[in-house]
Amino acid sequence: MKNKKKETMGLLVTMKAKAGKTKDVKDFLFGGLPLVLQESETVSWFAFQIDNNTFGIYDTFETETGRQAHLKGEVAKALLAHADDLLENFDANTSIQFVNVIASNHKSGTQNKGFLVIMNAKAGKSEAVEHFLETGRQLVDNEPETLGWYGFKLDDTTYAIFDTFTKDSGRDTHLNGKVAAALMENAPVILKDFSATAIQKIDILASK
């Protein structure tokens, strides 16, 4: 996946499968891809798994019109229709988070592995976090195995990084690279209560 569209906004959806429903949630996410491929205004779409029971969707758009079209589309309808049966305590008002894309970087390749990093800016340090995300976008230019890289904002003080790789070796290279080093170096100054445990490994189940 490589695109030249300007991704300015997105959605981050997290969900936990009910006991015995893990396979059903996976099947639902796999089934979402053909539907999303028909959405011309959905620029990128990733379905991913964090642990045995925790899953997510991250997607991006150029405009609010595209985001709203997706929210009214077939994937969102199916998610809401099946949430009570498949998911624990899913609430569309809190589980579907609107995000602003600060920086993104793309290369071609098959995306199977990834990271999701959630971080909170210290008081008065939001601008510094956004500057770090812009710097990170430039640094991953020199990482051929880092295929997708997004820095985005969830609210006034909450930020995240979502990045993708073909295999574990590329993910490990990134984890030992300049972006990760810069994150750990700057974290004590710009981030609140950040630790390496915030760097979550994920498996990419399907992507556009």
Secondary structure, DSSP 8 states (H G I E B T S, - for coil): ----S---EEEEEEEEB-TT-HHHHHHHHHHHHHHHTT-TTEEEEEEEESSSSEEEEEEEESSHHHHHHHHTSHHHHHHHHHHHHHBSS--HHHHEEEEEEEEEEE--S---EEEEEEEEB-TT-HHHHHHHHHHHHHHGGG-TT--EEEEEESSSSEEEEEEEESSHHHHHHHHTSHHHHHHHHHHHHHBSS--GGGEEEEEEEEE-
